[in-house]
Every structure is written in C-alpha cells, then in structure tokens.
Amino acid sequence: MNNLCLVLRLLLVILIVNIGFPGVAVAGGFCEPFRQSNVPQYVLNTMIDAASAGNLYLFQPEISQVGFSIDSTFMHVDGKFTKIEGGIAMESGVEHKGQALFAIRTDSVSTSNPLIDCIIKSNTFLDVENYPQILFISTGFKWLSNTTGHLKGKLTLHGVTKPVAFNVKLSDSVCKGVGKSDTVVAKISTSVNRTDFGMNEMKSAIGDTVVLSIRVHAKRSKLLCLQCHG
C-alpha cells in the first residue's frame, strides 16, 4: 500500500470538526473547546505541532454529520448533534501514528420532536447542564482492509469514560490523487449502551443501545490558536 495513502487514511479516521482558515491564528481557536476538558496536555501539544507543520486536518462542519438513533416502545428516534469540533494530527515522518480528538456539545442535540429534545437534554439522559460535552480521545487504529478499520479510543459521556471502537469505512475515492487532494471522506460508526454511561432511567420503555454514525469530510488546515501560539 502506498505509504502516503496509509497516512492519509489514518488522518481521515480521526474525528474532529471546526472551521479553519489556513495559516491564520484565531482567538480561542482549535484548543479552546478542550481547555476545560480532561484532555492530556500531550494530546493538545500534538495538535499544535501538527498545525504548525501543516499536518492538522479539520472536519468541515457544514458538510459533516453526527447522527444517533435509539429505539423505544413508542417509536424509533433519529437525531443529530449540530455542534462538534476538534482535529486530527499526523506525526511527521511516522506512518502509523496520529492523534484524534473531538468534542460534541450536548445541548446541540436535535430531533424532529421538541418534546423528545427536552427529555434527552434533561438530567434523565444527557443532563446537559452538568455534562456539556461528549469527548473522544483516540488511543489507536487497526486496518482490516484497504478501506475499513477500527478506531479505538476513550469516550466520555455523562461524566463516565469508557473505551470504544469505531468502525471506519473510507470513501472509494480516498486514494485518488494522494498527496494532491487535501480533502478526504469517511463514515465512522459505533454502538454504545447508555446504561454503561450512567443513564439508567426508563429502561422498560427506552432501549439501551444507542447507534452513533458520523460522516466526516476532513480538510487540511493550518489553523492556530492565539492562546498556544501567542
């Protein structure tokens, strides 16, 4: 497999969303959503170094999608989160290493029903007042084929951190023009049990399994952070 293609695929699977302007330092910037989170400094440093070297990839929020679904005795619920941000970093000269980081604003949850939105946001489930973020930090990646793999990491939801593995499916066109195109596409999905994350209410009426599905459009960026880069 072409080494550049392998690196590009690694970058692609590492989630994160933000709007970046290449080569521009902005107030707050990439690091801001994570400064109040339990994110190790070495993770942020990896992102900062990648931005400086031009090896930071940001998801494009206007065309990326973060969805979820869950069943109940009353209906099947599909929803989405409209605010997610973060980035992916490649270690220069290292083929199999990278760092993924993303955060989702829990109060940005949206379904087709305002009443369901209120229930999901309440302390019965997401409890958005006390837990404003869903946080993911990658710990590793394994290829299963040329276009599929497992992205491993730690997911913090409702104040509880658990290991998770995302299934990764890459676009068939990912490797066309490798080294020339700065944009890649992937679908990343997993299932989690809400009770594993301390959401134990209404078990007789609402299912335990929540399916997460993220379609990512990632773009190379040199977005910097004034707090990190002065």
CORGI-V335458 format. One record per pair of residues at least 6 apart in sequence whose ideal C-beta (glycine too) atoms are under 8 Angstrom apart, sorted by the first residue. I is the first residue (numbers start at 1). GAP is how many residues later the second one is. D is the distance in whole Angstrom. If there is no record, write none. Layout:
i=I gap=GAP d=D
i=I gap=GAP d=D
//
This chain:
i=1 gap=145 d=7
i=2 gap=173 d=7
i=2 gap=176 d=6
i=3 gap=92 d=6
i=4 gap=174 d=5
i=4 gap=175 d=5
i=5 gap=169 d=8
i=5 gap=170 d=5
i=5 gap=173 d=5
i=6 gap=89 d=6
i=6 gap=90 d=8
i=6 gap=137 d=8
i=7 gap=83 d=6
i=7 gap=88 d=6
i=7 gap=91 d=8
i=8 gap=166 d=7
i=8 gap=167 d=7
i=8 gap=170 d=6
i=8 gap=176 d=6
i=9 gap=134 d=8
i=9 gap=140 d=8
i=9 gap=161 d=6
i=9 gap=165 d=6
i=9 gap=166 d=8
i=9 gap=175 d=8
i=10 gap=80 d=7
i=10 gap=85 d=8
i=10 gap=86 d=7
i=10 gap=87 d=8
i=10 gap=88 d=5
i=10 gap=131 d=6
i=11 gap=44 d=8
i=11 gap=46 d=5
i=11 gap=77 d=5
i=11 gap=79 d=5
i=11 gap=87 d=6
i=11 gap=173 d=7
i=11 gap=207 d=7
i=12 gap=45 d=7
i=12 gap=76 d=8
i=12 gap=158 d=6
i=12 gap=162 d=7
i=12 gap=172 d=4
i=12 gap=173 d=8
i=12 gap=174 d=5
i=12 gap=204 d=7
i=12 gap=206 d=6
i=13 gap=87 d=7
i=13 gap=128 d=6
i=13 gap=136 d=6
i=13 gap=138 d=5
i=13 gap=153 d=8
i=13 gap=155 d=5
i=13 gap=157 d=8
i=13 gap=173 d=6
i=13 gap=175 d=7
i=14 gap=43 d=7
i=14 gap=74 d=4
i=14 gap=75 d=8
i=14 gap=84 d=6
i=14 gap=85 d=7
i=14 gap=86 d=3
i=14 gap=87 d=8
i=14 gap=124 d=6
i=14 gap=127 d=8
i=14 gap=137 d=7
i=15 gap=44 d=7
i=15 gap=69 d=8
i=15 gap=71 d=7
i=15 gap=73 d=7
i=15 gap=85 d=6
i=15 gap=86 d=8
i=15 gap=87 d=4
i=15 gap=121 d=6
i=15 gap=136 d=8
i=15 gap=151 d=8
i=15 gap=173 d=6
i=15 gap=199 d=6
i=15 gap=201 d=6
i=16 gap=41 d=8
i=16 gap=42 d=6
i=16 gap=43 d=5
i=16 gap=68 d=8
i=16 gap=69 d=7
i=16 gap=70 d=3
i=16 gap=71 d=4
i=16 gap=72 d=6
i=16 gap=84 d=7
i=16 gap=85 d=6
i=16 gap=86 d=4
i=16 gap=202 d=8
i=17 gap=41 d=7
i=17 gap=42 d=4
i=17 gap=43 d=7
i=17 gap=44 d=5
i=17 gap=47 d=6
i=17 gap=49 d=8
i=17 gap=67 d=4
i=17 gap=68 d=5
i=17 gap=69 d=6
i=17 gap=85 d=7
i=18 gap=12 d=6
i=18 gap=40 d=5
i=18 gap=41 d=7
i=18 gap=43 d=7
i=18 gap=67 d=4
i=18 gap=68 d=7
i=18 gap=69 d=6
i=18 gap=205 d=7
i=19 gap=39 d=8
i=19 gap=41 d=8
i=19 gap=42 d=6
i=19 gap=43 d=8
i=20 gap=10 d=8
i=20 gap=36 d=8
i=20 gap=38 d=5
i=20 gap=199 d=8
i=20 gap=201 d=4
i=20 gap=202 d=8
i=20 gap=203 d=3
i=21 gap=200 d=8
i=21 gap=202 d=7
i=22 gap=198 d=8
i=22 gap=199 d=6
i=22 gap=200 d=5
i=22 gap=201 d=7
i=23 gap=199 d=5
i=24 gap=198 d=8
i=24 gap=199 d=7
i=24 gap=200 d=7
i=25 gap=199 d=4
i=25 gap=200 d=7
i=25 gap=201 d=5
i=25 gap=204 d=5
i=26 gap=197 d=7
i=26 gap=198 d=7
i=26 gap=199 d=7
i=26 gap=200 d=7
i=27 gap=199 d=5
i=27 gap=200 d=8
i=28 gap=197 d=7
i=28 gap=198 d=7
i=28 gap=199 d=7
i=29 gap=194 d=6
i=29 gap=195 d=6
i=29 gap=196 d=3
i=29 gap=197 d=6
i=29 gap=198 d=7
i=29 gap=199 d=7
i=30 gap=17 d=6
i=30 gap=18 d=8
i=30 gap=21 d=7
i=30 gap=26 d=7
i=30 gap=28 d=8
i=30 gap=56 d=8
i=30 gap=57 d=6
i=30 gap=193 d=5
i=30 gap=194 d=8
i=30 gap=195 d=5
i=31 gap=13 d=6
i=31 gap=16 d=7
i=31 gap=17 d=7
i=31 gap=194 d=5
i=31 gap=196 d=6
i=31 gap=197 d=6
i=32 gap=193 d=7
i=32 gap=195 d=7
i=33 gap=52 d=5
i=33 gap=53 d=7
i=33 gap=70 d=5
i=33 gap=100 d=8
i=34 gap=9 d=8
i=34 gap=10 d=6
i=34 gap=52 d=8
i=34 gap=67 d=7
i=34 gap=69 d=6
i=34 gap=101 d=8
i=35 gap=192 d=8
i=37 gap=66 d=7
i=37 gap=96 d=6
i=37 gap=98 d=5
i=37 gap=119 d=8
i=38 gap=97 d=7
i=38 gap=118 d=7
i=38 gap=123 d=8
i=39 gap=62 d=7
i=39 gap=96 d=7
i=39 gap=98 d=7
i=40 gap=97 d=8
i=43 gap=56 d=6
i=43 gap=58 d=6
i=43 gap=94 d=6
i=44 gap=184 d=8
i=46 gap=43 d=5
i=46 gap=45 d=7
i=46 gap=53 d=4
i=47 gap=9 d=6
i=47 gap=40 d=5
i=47 gap=42 d=5
i=47 gap=52 d=7
i=47 gap=54 d=7
i=48 gap=176 d=8
i=48 gap=177 d=7
i=48 gap=180 d=5
i=48 gap=181 d=7
i=49 gap=40 d=7
i=50 gap=6 d=4
i=50 gap=37 d=8
i=50 gap=38 d=8
i=50 gap=39 d=3
i=50 gap=40 d=6
i=50 gap=41 d=8
i=50 gap=49 d=8
i=51 gap=36 d=8
i=51 gap=38 d=8
i=51 gap=170 d=7
i=51 gap=171 d=6
i=51 gap=172 d=6
i=51 gap=173 d=5
i=51 gap=174 d=8
i=52 gap=170 d=8
i=52 gap=172 d=7
i=52 gap=177 d=8
i=53 gap=39 d=5
i=54 gap=166 d=7
i=54 gap=168 d=6
i=55 gap=34 d=6
i=55 gap=35 d=4
i=55 gap=36 d=8
i=55 gap=37 d=6
i=55 gap=165 d=8
i=56 gap=31 d=5
i=56 gap=32 d=7
i=56 gap=33 d=6
i=56 gap=164 d=7
i=56 gap=165 d=6
i=56 gap=166 d=7
i=56 gap=167 d=7
i=57 gap=30 d=7
i=57 gap=31 d=4
i=57 gap=32 d=8
i=57 gap=33 d=8
i=57 gap=127 d=8
i=57 gap=161 d=5
i=57 gap=162 d=7
i=57 gap=163 d=6
i=57 gap=164 d=7
i=58 gap=28 d=8
i=58 gap=29 d=5
i=58 gap=30 d=8
i=58 gap=160 d=7
i=58 gap=161 d=6
i=58 gap=163 d=5
i=58 gap=165 d=6
i=59 gap=25 d=8
i=59 gap=27 d=8
i=59 gap=43 d=8
i=59 gap=157 d=5
i=59 gap=158 d=6
i=59 gap=159 d=5
i=59 gap=160 d=8
i=60 gap=157 d=5
i=60 gap=158 d=7
i=60 gap=159 d=6
i=61 gap=23 d=7
i=61 gap=24 d=7
i=63 gap=154 d=5
i=64 gap=20 d=8
i=64 gap=150 d=7
i=64 gap=151 d=6
i=64 gap=152 d=5
i=64 gap=153 d=5
i=65 gap=15 d=7
i=65 gap=148 d=8
i=65 gap=149 d=7
i=65 gap=150 d=5
i=66 gap=14 d=6
i=66 gap=15 d=5
i=66 gap=18 d=5
i=66 gap=38 d=6
i=66 gap=146 d=8
i=66 gap=147 d=8
i=66 gap=148 d=5
i=67 gap=11 d=7
i=67 gap=12 d=7
i=67 gap=13 d=5
i=67 gap=145 d=7
i=67 gap=146 d=5
i=67 gap=147 d=7
i=68 gap=10 d=8
i=68 gap=11 d=5
i=68 gap=12 d=7
i=68 gap=13 d=8
i=68 gap=142 d=6
i=68 gap=143 d=6
i=68 gap=144 d=5
i=68 gap=145 d=7
i=69 gap=7 d=7
i=69 gap=8 d=7
i=69 gap=9 d=5
i=69 gap=10 d=7
i=69 gap=141 d=7
i=69 gap=142 d=5
i=69 gap=144 d=8
i=70 gap=6 d=8
i=70 gap=7 d=5
i=70 gap=124 d=8
i=70 gap=136 d=7
i=70 gap=137 d=6
i=70 gap=139 d=7
i=70 gap=140 d=5
i=70 gap=141 d=7
i=71 gap=6 d=8
i=71 gap=135 d=8
i=71 gap=136 d=4
i=71 gap=138 d=8
i=72 gap=133 d=6
i=72 gap=134 d=4
i=72 gap=135 d=6
i=73 gap=131 d=8
i=73 gap=132 d=5
i=73 gap=133 d=8
i=74 gap=131 d=7
i=77 gap=34 d=6
i=77 gap=36 d=8
i=77 gap=39 d=6
i=78 gap=33 d=7
i=78 gap=34 d=8
i=79 gap=30 d=6
i=79 gap=31 d=6
i=79 gap=32 d=4
i=79 gap=37 d=8
i=79 gap=38 d=8
i=79 gap=41 d=7
i=80 gap=29 d=8
i=80 gap=30 d=6
i=80 gap=31 d=8
i=81 gap=23 d=5
i=81 gap=24 d=7
i=81 gap=25 d=8
i=81 gap=27 d=5
i=81 gap=28 d=6
i=81 gap=29 d=7
i=81 gap=53 d=8
i=82 gap=23 d=8
i=82 gap=26 d=4
i=82 gap=28 d=6
i=83 gap=21 d=7
i=83 gap=22 d=4
i=83 gap=24 d=8
i=83 gap=25 d=4
i=84 gap=18 d=6
i=84 gap=19 d=7
i=84 gap=20 d=5
i=84 gap=21 d=7
i=84 gap=24 d=8
i=85 gap=17 d=7
i=85 gap=18 d=6
i=86 gap=14 d=8
i=86 gap=15 d=5
i=86 gap=16 d=4
i=86 gap=17 d=6
i=86 gap=50 d=8
i=87 gap=14 d=6
i=87 gap=15 d=8
i=87 gap=134 d=8
i=87 gap=136 d=8
i=88 gap=10 d=6
i=88 gap=11 d=7
i=88 gap=12 d=5
i=88 gap=13 d=8
i=88 gap=130 d=7
i=89 gap=9 d=6
i=89 gap=10 d=4
i=89 gap=11 d=8
i=90 gap=7 d=8
i=90 gap=8 d=5
i=91 gap=6 d=5
i=91 gap=7 d=7
i=91 gap=8 d=8
i=96 gap=45 d=8
i=98 gap=40 d=8
i=98 gap=43 d=7
i=99 gap=39 d=6
i=100 gap=36 d=7
i=100 gap=37 d=7
i=100 gap=38 d=3
i=100 gap=51 d=7
i=100 gap=53 d=7
i=101 gap=35 d=7
i=101 gap=36 d=6
i=101 gap=37 d=7
i=102 gap=33 d=8
i=102 gap=34 d=5
i=103 gap=30 d=5
i=103 gap=31 d=7
i=103 gap=32 d=5
i=103 gap=33 d=8
i=104 gap=29 d=7
i=104 gap=30 d=4
i=104 gap=31 d=8
i=105 gap=27 d=7
i=105 gap=28 d=7
i=106 gap=15 d=7
i=106 gap=20 d=5
i=106 gap=22 d=4
i=106 gap=25 d=6
i=106 gap=26 d=6
i=106 gap=27 d=7
i=106 gap=28 d=6
i=107 gap=14 d=6
i=107 gap=21 d=4
i=107 gap=25 d=7
i=109 gap=8 d=6
i=109 gap=11 d=5
i=109 gap=12 d=6
i=109 gap=17 d=7
i=109 gap=19 d=8
i=110 gap=7 d=6
i=111 gap=6 d=6
i=111 gap=9 d=7
i=119 gap=6 d=7
i=120 gap=6 d=6
i=121 gap=6 d=8
i=121 gap=7 d=5
i=123 gap=6 d=8
i=123 gap=7 d=7
i=124 gap=75 d=8
i=124 gap=77 d=5
i=124 gap=78 d=7
i=125 gap=33 d=8
i=125 gap=69 d=7
i=125 gap=74 d=5
i=125 gap=76 d=7
i=126 gap=32 d=7
i=126 gap=73 d=8
i=127 gap=31 d=6
i=130 gap=29 d=7
i=131 gap=26 d=8
i=131 gap=27 d=5
i=131 gap=28 d=5
i=133 gap=23 d=7
i=134 gap=21 d=7
i=134 gap=22 d=7
i=134 gap=23 d=5
i=135 gap=20 d=7
i=135 gap=21 d=4
i=136 gap=17 d=5
i=136 gap=18 d=7
i=136 gap=19 d=5
i=136 gap=20 d=8
i=136 gap=28 d=8
i=137 gap=16 d=6
i=137 gap=17 d=5
i=138 gap=13 d=6
i=138 gap=14 d=7
i=138 gap=15 d=4
i=139 gap=13 d=5
i=139 gap=14 d=5
i=139 gap=15 d=6
i=139 gap=24 d=8
i=140 gap=11 d=8
i=140 gap=12 d=5
i=140 gap=13 d=8
i=141 gap=8 d=6
i=141 gap=9 d=7
i=141 gap=10 d=5
i=141 gap=11 d=7
i=141 gap=27 d=8
i=142 gap=7 d=6
i=142 gap=8 d=5
i=142 gap=10 d=7
i=143 gap=6 d=5
i=144 gap=6 d=7
i=147 gap=22 d=7
i=147 gap=23 d=4
i=147 gap=25 d=7
i=147 gap=27 d=7
i=148 gap=19 d=7
i=148 gap=20 d=6
i=148 gap=21 d=6
i=148 gap=22 d=7
i=149 gap=18 d=8
i=149 gap=19 d=5
i=150 gap=15 d=5
i=150 gap=16 d=7
i=150 gap=17 d=7
i=150 gap=18 d=7
i=151 gap=14 d=7
i=151 gap=15 d=4
i=151 gap=17 d=5
i=151 gap=37 d=7
i=152 gap=11 d=7
i=152 gap=12 d=7
i=152 gap=13 d=5
i=152 gap=14 d=8
i=153 gap=10 d=7
i=153 gap=11 d=6
i=153 gap=12 d=8
i=153 gap=13 d=8
i=154 gap=7 d=5
i=154 gap=8 d=7
i=154 gap=9 d=6
i=154 gap=10 d=7
i=155 gap=6 d=7
i=155 gap=7 d=6
i=155 gap=8 d=8
i=155 gap=9 d=4
i=155 gap=37 d=7
i=157 gap=35 d=7
i=157 gap=40 d=4
i=158 gap=39 d=5
i=158 gap=40 d=5
i=158 gap=41 d=6
i=159 gap=39 d=7
i=160 gap=36 d=7
i=160 gap=37 d=4
i=160 gap=38 d=5
i=162 gap=30 d=8
i=162 gap=34 d=6
i=162 gap=35 d=7
i=164 gap=26 d=6
i=164 gap=28 d=6
i=165 gap=25 d=6
i=166 gap=22 d=5
i=166 gap=23 d=6
i=166 gap=24 d=5
i=166 gap=48 d=8
i=167 gap=21 d=7
i=167 gap=22 d=5
i=167 gap=23 d=6
i=168 gap=18 d=6
i=168 gap=19 d=8
i=168 gap=20 d=5
i=169 gap=17 d=7
i=169 gap=18 d=5
i=169 gap=19 d=8
i=169 gap=20 d=8
i=170 gap=14 d=8
i=170 gap=15 d=8
i=170 gap=16 d=5
i=171 gap=13 d=7
i=171 gap=14 d=4
i=171 gap=15 d=7
i=173 gap=12 d=8
i=174 gap=10 d=5
i=174 gap=11 d=7
i=174 gap=12 d=8
i=182 gap=37 d=6
i=182 gap=38 d=4
i=183 gap=34 d=7
i=183 gap=35 d=7
i=183 gap=36 d=5
i=183 gap=37 d=8
i=184 gap=33 d=8
i=184 gap=34 d=5
i=185 gap=30 d=7
i=185 gap=31 d=7
i=185 gap=32 d=6
i=185 gap=33 d=8
i=186 gap=29 d=8
i=186 gap=30 d=5
i=186 gap=32 d=8
i=187 gap=26 d=7
i=187 gap=27 d=7
i=187 gap=28 d=5
i=187 gap=29 d=7
i=188 gap=25 d=8
i=188 gap=26 d=5
i=188 gap=27 d=8
i=188 gap=28 d=6
i=189 gap=22 d=7
i=189 gap=23 d=6
i=189 gap=24 d=4
i=189 gap=25 d=7
i=190 gap=21 d=8
i=190 gap=22 d=5
i=191 gap=18 d=5
i=191 gap=19 d=7
i=191 gap=20 d=5
i=191 gap=21 d=7
i=192 gap=17 d=8
i=192 gap=18 d=5
i=192 gap=20 d=7
i=193 gap=15 d=5
i=193 gap=16 d=6
i=193 gap=17 d=8
i=194 gap=14 d=6
i=194 gap=15 d=8
i=194 gap=16 d=6
i=195 gap=8 d=7
i=195 gap=13 d=5
//
